[in-house]
Every structure is written in C-alpha cells, then in structure tokens.
Amino acid sequence: MTKIGTKLLVGFGIFICILLLHTIVGQLATKQAVQSHDTLTKKTGPAVRLLSAIRMENKELFLLVENRILDGKNRETLNRVKQIVEVDFPYYISNLVSLKKSLQASDSRAENIDSIAMYASKSIALIKQVNSSLLTSKDYEDKVKMEMILDIQKNELSVFSKEIDNRLSFLQIQYNKELVTNISNLSNTLDSNSRFFLWASIFFIFFGLLITYKNIISIVRPIKELLHNVNSIKTGNYQNRIEVKGKDELSMLGREFNKMSDSLHESFEKIKLKNKELEQFVYIASHDLQEPLRTVNSFTDLLTKEYKDTFDDKALTCINFISQASTRMSLLIRGLLDHSCIGGNKELSKVNCNDMVKSLEVDLSTLISENKAQLDIGTLPEVEVYQTEFRLLFQNLINNAIKFRKPNLAPVVKIKAKEYSNFWKFIISDNGIGIPKNKKDKIFGMFCRLNSDKDFEGTGIGLAHCLKIIELHNGSIKVDSEINKGSTFSIKISKNLHKQIA
C-alpha cells in the first residue's frame, strides 16, 4: 500500500474508532436511563396508581354500606357493594400482596400491606354479614337486628375503613417519595447524559476534524505548491522549488518536479541561445541574399536600358521574368526577416487604437484613394500592447481587406471593439471576395496564397505575421467568411500581458 494510502487509512480508522467509542458510551448512558425509566414505569408508577385506586374503593365501599343500611330499597347500591366486595377489593388486595414481594422484609411498607390485607378481609366478612342480615323489608323493621348492624357499622366497619385508609395514606406518601426520587434521578440522568453527549460529541468532532485537517494539509499543501510552480513555469519562471519533506509519494513527486524544472530551465536556456543564433542567421542570411538579388535587379535594369534595341521580344520577356522573380524573392526575404523580428522588443506601452488607426489611414492613403475604400471606425479602446507589432497587425488586416476586393465595388472596412473581463475583442470586417470554407484554416500558414500573382500581389506572409502577433499578445483569431460576401476577423487580445511578463 502507498504511504499516502496508509495515511488516509489510519486517519479513517481513527475516525471509525471514535465513532464506535462514542456509540458504546452512548449505549451505556442510554441503558442507565432506561433502567431508571423502567423502575419508574414498571414499579413505582403502578404502585402509586394501585394505592390510589384501593383508597378510593375503600371510601366508596364504606359510604355504600352506610347507604345500604339506611335505605334498603336501592338495588343499585346492593349490586355495587357486591361488585366491590366480591371482585374489585379481592383483586386489588391480591395485587397489593404481589407488590409486597418486591419489598424487603425489613421495609415498613410490608407490615402496612399485611395490615391492609387483614383489615380488608375483616371488612369484607362484616359487609357480607350485613348483606345477609338485610334481605327483606322486615329485616329493616326488626329493631334488635338493626341495632346490631348499626353497631357493626359504627364500631367495626368504620374502624377498619379508617385503618385501611391510614395505612394506604402512609404507603402513598412512601411511594410518592420514591416516585419523586425516581423522576428526579431520571431527569438528572438524562441531563447528565445530554451534557456528556454534547461535550463528547464536540470533543470527538474536534478530534476527527483535527485528524482530517492534518491529513488534508499533508496532501493538499504539496499539490497547491506544485500547481503554483507549474503556473510559474508557464510564465517562464524556473526558480521556484517545492519543499520536499518526508518519503511519501507527494515528496517523491516534488523531487521529480524540481528535477524537471531544472531540466526545463537548462533546455529553455539552450533554446534561447539557439533562437538568438537563428535570428542572427536569418538576419545575416537575408542581408547576404539581398545582395545578389540587388545585383540581378541592377543588371536586368542595365540590360533593359542599354541593350533594349539589341534583344528581341522573347529575350526582353525573359529579362522581365527574371526581374519580377528577383523582386518577389526580395520581398519574401524581407517578409521572413520581419517575421523573425516580431516580438524581439517585448516592451508594453499604452496605445490609443483610434489614434493608431488614423495614422494607418495616412500611411495607406494611396492604397485607400486608388481603391476608393471607406473605413468605418467605431469607438476603439486604449490598450496595453506591444506597440510596433500591434500596429503591424491592423496594417496587414486593413491592407488585405482593401486589396482582396470585388471588381467594380468600392471596399468598405469596418472596425469595432468589445470589452470583456479578461480580454478585448476587435472585429474587422470587409465586403471583399471572401475565403472558401475549406481554406479558412490554411490562410495563416507561411507563404499561403489562395489567389494567383496575376490577380493579387503579395508574398503570403501577412496573415502569418498576424497570427504570430496575436499569439504574442496571448490572444486568438477567428475568421468567418462567405465567397463574394466578405470576411470578418475576430481578434481577442489579453488584458493581463503585464502579469505574464512579471
């Protein structure tokens, strides 16, 4: 496994361990809270409700028996008394006895439960005796029997009912205290768990983020530094280096990048030296080639002037071809020399495009006048460019727009500009002969001519000059054209040339 992969795996593993630990601690805290809740809902709560129900039944039973003794005609009272004595009371007492089993023998509540059960049994026995004694209306008329029943009611049932009520009241107080304690414990448990979870979550999140941050920094920092150095190399700066620490893949990449940067620096220095040698060669060669061409032109002129009458028409035609060819060769050499010199003086300056185009109108006034051309110039901006080359760009495009015109139609050249966030866009359009669609990609090549020398003069280097100048300005050029409808050149020029130089 790679070292970066190991680092990521360790970070991920620690994060998983943190999540597992947090889950385990959460389960323990939840279990504690559940235990408190179970005690509250399964033991204390039901006990409180049971005691309350028995107490209510006991009071109701005493009042019903008293009413039964006083009014024997109410059958509903008798039925309700039987319901409580035979069903409800035995059920509640059995539940109360079951509740006693959860108590320790030394618990005072156990003794009270036994007392309640005893008094309840006695009360039930007396109430059954009363019910069996008062069966008919004659029983209510028997004074001796009624005195005995009233005595049972006042001296025994009343005492048993009060004893049951007092003991139930005592149990209620005890269980209510336990209920309050359990609720308080549950609340405290939930509160402490909540605080614990909050701080534990904050700690675990912080710890996890710290590990993640350190891993990200250890990976992202070298990548950012590498990107910065790549951008520096794009601008020609080979001095920046990546700080190499550690033995992982990114460190290895940094070392290899530094080696590559040194190699590129050395290679570009050699290329610069070769370019200088090539420029000197082109300059010297062009000048050396111009001399024999001037000699040829001089002697052809001399032959034409001095021996015109001696030569026949065929010889004069040959001499004329020689003169034209040497002149064209001279122009090609001059074009090559100009092409090699483009970008030689990289000095930016502010150029007002409107003033520049006006000066070009003066320089091209003869061409404009002979072709009756019209220049429609919009509002052009002030730009920071390489002045000489930029002027040559517009000169070539305007010259071509006028030169490649349709017969018997005055050329119209329109120039306008649009501003964008990072570049200027210049649009130069004409109404000339147009460019075939299958030739649009070839017109910027060296010595590319789409028309014959008889129809249009030129060396085929002008648009190659334009492309080189636009690339020098970190821009692009696009042409849209239709045959016999004209051409439109769209040129983008970067606004940030000073940053590239820096």
Order of alpha helices (4+ residues) and beta strands (2+ residues): alpha-alpha-alpha-alpha-alpha-alpha-alpha-alpha-alpha-alpha-beta-alpha-alpha-beta-beta-alpha-beta-beta-alpha-beta-beta-alpha
